[in-house]
Amino acid sequence: MSQPQLQPTTGTPVKVQNTNTTAWKAFYKKLAKNKAALAGAFIVMVFVFLAIFAPLLAPHDHIMPVMSKKLETPSAEHWLGTDDKGRDILSRLLYGSRISLTVGVLSTLLGAFVGIIMGIVAGYYGRWIDSLIMRICDVLLAFPGILLALAIVAILGASTTNVIIAVAFFAVPTFARIVRGSTLSVKKLEYIDAIKAMGASDFRIIFKHILPNIVSPIIVQATLYIASAIITASALSFLGMGTKPPTPEWGTMLSDGRSYIAQAPHLTLFPGLTILLVVIGFNLFGDGLRDALDPKTKK
């Protein structure tokens, strides 16, 4: 909380602005001006709401087959129709949002955690440690993300947990490179040298003085990567390497519906639109965060 101080010449109280409060106000002001970012945030919040309250919002059972109602088109009873086993597509999409968002968020957090540690160690200590970590990142980045994820899931086995590990594995080098570059920039600042001269430990310098100053690019990258993680997880499930039926997952629903794409196109249409919407939401919100957190942006 800012404390009033006396003005040197007149002796009248002068309120000192809290720099953190001012920075957050500027951030919110920039973000509020970005209509696309607000639209993206709204889409993301809607899907988070649907995932949390899926058991209350789902109109029908999402697991139990009802063969007498299979491949029904959208109607008053089944708003988005039914699949090849007579299950309500809307209910499965609602429950599927839990799987897809969980995989996207957890894989991003796991990949970011490992990548941040690797990047900040490489940027701070440099020399052979930096070279070793960056060469590991180069090897990982040499593989296309989906192929690397497929290889990991093939080794570990198909399951939701292994999909999270596989998607997180590919996120590590991306976060490591971003954090390393930011660490190199902050490490050159004079106040870091002053803290070192005062005898502060490397642990204190890294986690109290460097990491808080490089949070912005990490947040932006994490927001954008969630969208990529959801696409990758859906692709793995589509190929039969992810979440196993009858658990509803958007990629699995797409895979199940491709055999009926001519007879019942709604089986693939609605899961595809759902993936599209949530990815657009995270991308728009991530772009807005990048613009709002960029000090060079004057808008």
Buried (B, 14 or more C-beta within 10 A) or exposed (E): EEEEEEEEEEEEEEEEEEEEEEEEEEBEEBBEEBEBBBBBBEBBEBBBEBBEEBEEBBEBEBEEBBEEBBBBEBEEEBEBBBBBBBBBBBBBBBBBBBBBBBBBBBBBBBBBBBBBBBBBBBBBBBEEBBEEBBEBBEEBBEEEBBEBBBEBBEEEEBBBEBBBBBBBBBBBBBBBBBBBBBBBEBBEEEEBEEBBEEEBEEEEBBEEBBBEEBEBBBBBBBBBBBBBBBBBBBBBBBBEBBBEBEBBBBBBBBBBBEEBEEEBBBBBBBBBEBBEBBBBBBBBBBBBBBBBBBEEEEE
